[in-house]
């Protein structure tokens, strides 16, 4: 195992800036990675969110971040039924266990939740979407690029950035391009907002993808896409009001359904809706079905726990 750096060591982040190492206690989930030499040192905690805690770590000469997923019982972002739809286990035994809700099945479901993000990162990186570069997922710990500014500071979240009108228009257009590329790659983020986007010197970087859904296999994909796009448009619209009222989500989904959406598609934000009113009853039925499925899932878990004991 590499010799840890002495207390008080400074590490360079990009062009000359520094990150101080106070030799914090190694989190339990990261300890095996330190023992195996995958991570040399944990420098500090970066943030703690609804699904994971992120740490800044040193891997050789590189400074990266380690996203440690919280256990399902401790996450405030639950693995809702609509996010699981369309995800299949890698083999039939695993899939049956996940559907049954046994202890083994829950473990496999957790692994699927973790792997969904790293798989999405690799897919989107290949598709030309700006996401943190992934370096692998190790037993619930995702190692990936630490996104920084050219000055070496950790890139801020979009909600902490003050935008001019011109910047908002430019970044919104870029974000719509990324969403199109995601959709062409078969994915919908599912939880996209100003809190899941970082901003460096080159523009937005999309993060937090464990809930990404299969656009073709998930019946909720259209609604999730509309929510993602509308969240982004509403936020950028605070600085560029002319964006408000645009119909980018409807436009791109219509092209997607018709098989005419491609990564370089030039969107207008204009969509000629047929004017049909929303089917409120259908929405309520969908919500009720999701609630019933969650009740059934919890019942299966209780039954499986009782039989395991």
C-alpha positions in Angstrom: 0.0 0.0 0.0 1.4 3.5 -0.9 2.8 5.5 1.9 0.2 8.2 2.8 1.2 11.8 2.5 2.2 13.7 5.7 -0.3 15.9 7.4 -0.4 19.3 6.0 0.5 18.3 2.4 -0.9 20.5 -0.4 -2.0 18.9 -3.7 -2.3 20.7 -7.0 -5.6 20.9 -8.8 -5.1 21.8 -12.4 -3.3 25.1 -12.8 -1.6 25.8 -9.6 -4.4 25.9 -7.1 -4.3 23.7 -4.0 -6.5 21.5 -1.9 -5.4 21.1 1.7 -5.2 17.6 3.2 -6.1 17.4 6.9 -5.8 13.6 6.9 -9.5 12.9 7.7 -10.7 9.6 8.9 -11.2 7.1 6.1 -14.9 6.4 5.6 -15.8 2.7 6.1 -17.0 2.1 2.5 -13.8 3.6 1.0 -11.4 1.7 3.3 -11.3 -1.4 1.1 -10.3 0.8 -1.9 -7.4 2.2 0.2 -6.3 -1.3 1.2 -6.4 -2.4 -2.4 -4.4 0.6 -3.6 -7.2 2.0 -5.8 -7.4 5.1 -3.6 -4.3 6.4 -1.9 -5.9 9.0 0.4 -9.1 10.6 1.4 -8.6 14.4 1.5 -12.0 15.7 2.5 -15.8 15.4 2.3 -17.1 17.4 -0.6 -20.9 17.2 -0.1 -23.6 15.0 1.3 -26.9 14.6 -0.6 -30.1 12.7 -0.7 -28.5 9.6 -2.2 -24.8 9.7 -1.5 -21.8 11.4 0.2 -19.0 12.6 -2.1 -15.4 12.8 -1.0 -12.3 14.3 -2.6 -9.6 11.5 -2.9 -6.1 11.1 -4.2 -5.4 8.3 -6.7 -1.7 8.3 -7.4 -1.0 11.8 -8.8 -4.7 12.4 -9.7 -7.3 14.1 -7.5 -10.7 12.6 -8.0 -14.0 12.3 -6.2 -15.5 9.2 -4.7 -19.3 9.0 -4.5 -20.3 6.7 -1.7 -23.9 5.6 -2.1 -26.1 5.6 1.0 -28.0 2.4 1.9 -31.6 2.3 0.5 -33.0 2.8 4.0 -31.0 6.0 4.5 -31.7 7.5 1.1 -34.4 10.2 0.9 -34.5 9.6 -2.9 -36.2 6.2 -3.0 -35.9 3.7 -5.8 -39.4 4.6 -7.0 -41.2 2.1 -9.1 -41.2 4.4 -12.2 -37.4 4.5 -12.2 -37.0 0.7 -12.0 -39.3 0.0 -14.9 -37.4 -1.2 -17.9 -34.3 -2.3 -15.9 -33.5 -5.9 -16.2 -31.1 -8.1 -14.1 -28.1 -9.5 -15.9 -29.4 -13.0 -15.4 -32.8 -14.7 -14.7 -32.0 -15.7 -11.1 -31.0 -12.2 -10.2 -34.1 -10.7 -11.9 -36.4 -13.1 -10.1 -34.7 -12.3 -6.7 -35.1 -8.5 -7.4 -38.8 -9.0 -8.2 -39.4 -11.2 -5.1 -37.8 -8.6 -2.9 -35.6 -11.1 -0.9 -32.5 -10.0 0.9 -30.4 -11.3 -2.0 -32.8 -9.5 -4.4 -32.5 -6.2 -2.5 -28.7 -6.5 -2.6 -28.8 -7.1 -6.4 -31.2 -4.1 -6.7 -28.7 -1.9 -4.9 -25.9 -3.1 -7.2 -28.2 -2.3 -10.2 -28.9 1.2 -8.8 -25.1 1.9 -8.5 -24.2 0.4 -11.8 -26.9 2.4 -13.6 -25.0 5.6 -12.9 -21.6 4.3 -14.0 -23.2 2.7 -17.1 -25.0 6.0 -17.9 -21.7 8.0 -17.5 -19.8 5.8 -19.9 -22.7 5.9 -22.4 -23.2 9.6 -22.3 -19.4 10.3 -22.4 -19.3 8.3 -25.7 -22.4 10.2 -26.9 -20.7 13.6 -26.5 -22.6 14.7 -23.4 -20.4 16.5 -20.8 -20.4 14.3 -17.7 -17.7 13.6 -15.1 -15.3 11.0 -16.5 -16.0 7.7 -14.7 -13.2 5.4 -13.4 -15.3 2.5 -12.2 -17.7 1.5 -9.4 -16.3 -0.6 -6.5 -18.9 -2.1 -4.1 -21.1 1.0 -3.9 -18.3 3.6 -4.4 -18.1 5.4 -7.7 -14.8 6.9 -8.6 -15.0 9.7 -11.1 -13.5 13.0 -12.3 -13.5 15.9 -10.0 -14.9 18.7 -12.1 -13.0 21.9 -11.5 -12.6 25.4 -13.0 -9.4 26.4 -14.8 -8.4 28.1 -11.6 -8.5 24.7 -9.8 -11.6 25.4 -7.7 -14.3 22.7 -7.5 -16.9 23.6 -10.1 -20.1 25.2 -8.5 -23.6 23.9 -9.0 -25.7 25.8 -11.5 -28.0 27.1 -8.7 -25.0 28.9 -7.2 -24.0 30.6 -10.5 -25.1 34.1 -11.5 -25.9 34.1 -15.2 -26.2 37.0 -17.7 -28.9 36.8 -20.2 -26.4 35.9 -22.9 -24.9 33.1 -20.8 -28.3 31.7 -19.9 -29.3 31.6 -23.6 -26.0 29.9 -24.6 -26.0 27.4 -21.8 -29.7 26.6 -22.2 -29.1 25.8 -25.9 -26.1 23.6 -25.0 -28.2 21.8 -22.3 -31.0 21.1 -24.9 -28.3 19.7 -27.2 -27.1 17.4 -24.3 -30.7 16.2 -23.6 -31.1 15.4 -27.3 -27.9 13.4 -27.3 -29.0 11.6 -24.1 -32.3 10.7 -25.7 -30.6 9.6 -28.9 -28.4 7.3 -26.7 -31.6 5.9 -25.2 -31.5 7.6 -21.8 -33.5 10.2 -19.9 -31.9 11.7 -16.8 -35.1 11.6 -14.7 -34.0 14.1 -12.0 -32.4 17.0 -14.0 -32.4 20.4 -12.3 -30.1 23.2 -11.4 -28.9 21.1 -8.5 -27.7 18.3 -10.7 -25.6 20.5 -13.1 -22.1 21.8 -12.5 -20.6 24.8 -14.3 -17.0 25.0 -15.2 -15.2 27.4 -17.6 -16.6 25.6 -20.6 -20.3 25.4 -19.5 -22.6 22.9 -17.9 -21.7 19.4 -16.8 -24.5 17.0 -16.0 -24.2 14.9 -12.8 -26.2 12.5 -10.6 -27.5 9.7 -12.9 -28.4 6.7 -10.8 -32.1 7.1 -11.6 -31.5 7.5 -15.4 -34.2 5.5 -17.3 -34.4 3.7 -20.6 -36.3 5.9 -22.9 -37.7 3.1 -25.0 -38.5 0.6 -22.2 -39.9 2.9 -19.5 -43.5 4.2 -19.8 -42.7 7.2 -17.7 -39.8 8.4 -19.9 -41.8 11.0 -21.7 -43.1 12.6 -18.5 -39.6 12.5 -17.0 -38.1 14.1 -20.1 -40.7 16.9 -20.0 -39.9 17.5 -16.3 -36.2 17.5 -16.9 -36.4 20.0 -19.8 -39.0 22.2 -18.1 -36.8 22.4 -15.0 -33.9 23.5 -17.0 -35.9 26.0 -19.1 -37.5 27.5 -16.0 -34.2 28.0 -14.3 -32.4 29.5 -17.3 -35.6 31.5 -17.9 -35.0 33.4 -14.7 -32.1 35.2 -16.6 -33.6 34.9 -20.1 -37.4 35.2 -19.9 -37.8 34.7 -23.6 -37.1 31.0 -23.0 -40.2 30.6 -20.9 -43.1 29.1 -22.8 -40.9 27.2 -25.2 -41.8 23.6 -26.0 -38.4 21.9 -26.4 -39.5 18.7 -24.6 -42.6 18.2 -26.7 -40.6 18.9 -29.9 -37.8 16.5 -29.2 -40.1 13.7 -27.9 -42.3 14.0 -31.1 -39.1 13.7 -33.2 -37.9 10.8 -31.1 -41.2 8.9 -31.5 -41.1 9.4 -35.2 -37.6 8.1 -35.4 -36.4 11.5 -36.7 -34.4 12.7 -33.8 -30.6 12.7 -34.2 -27.7 14.0 -32.1 -27.2 17.1 -34.3 -30.9 18.0 -34.6 -31.6 21.7 -34.6 -34.5 22.4 -32.3 -36.7 25.5 -32.4 -38.6 25.2 -29.1 -41.8 25.6 -31.1 -44.3 22.7 -31.1 -47.8 22.7 -32.6 -49.8 20.9 -29.9 -53.1 19.4 -30.9 -54.7 21.0 -28.0 -56.0 17.8 -26.3 -56.6 18.3 -22.6 -54.6 16.3 -20.1 -56.1 13.0 -19.1 -56.3 13.6 -15.4 -58.0 10.3 -14.7 -55.1 8.4 -16.4 -52.5 10.3 -14.3 -54.4 9.5 -11.1 -54.6 5.8 -12.1 -50.9 5.7 -12.8 -50.1 7.3 -9.4 -52.5 4.8 -7.7 -50.8 1.8 -9.5 -47.4 3.0 -8.4 -48.5 3.3 -4.8 -50.0 -0.2 -4.9 -46.9 -1.6 -6.4 -44.8 0.0 -3.6 -47.1 -1.5 -1.0 -46.8 -4.9 -2.6 -43.0 -4.5 -2.7 -42.8 -3.7 1.0 -45.1 -6.7 1.8 -42.8 -9.0 -0.2 -39.8 -7.6 1.7 -41.4 -8.2 5.1 -42.4 -11.7 4.0 -38.9 -12.5 2.7 -37.3 -11.2 5.9 -39.6 -13.4 8.0 -38.7 -16.5 5.9 -35.0 -15.7 6.0 -35.1 -15.4 9.7 
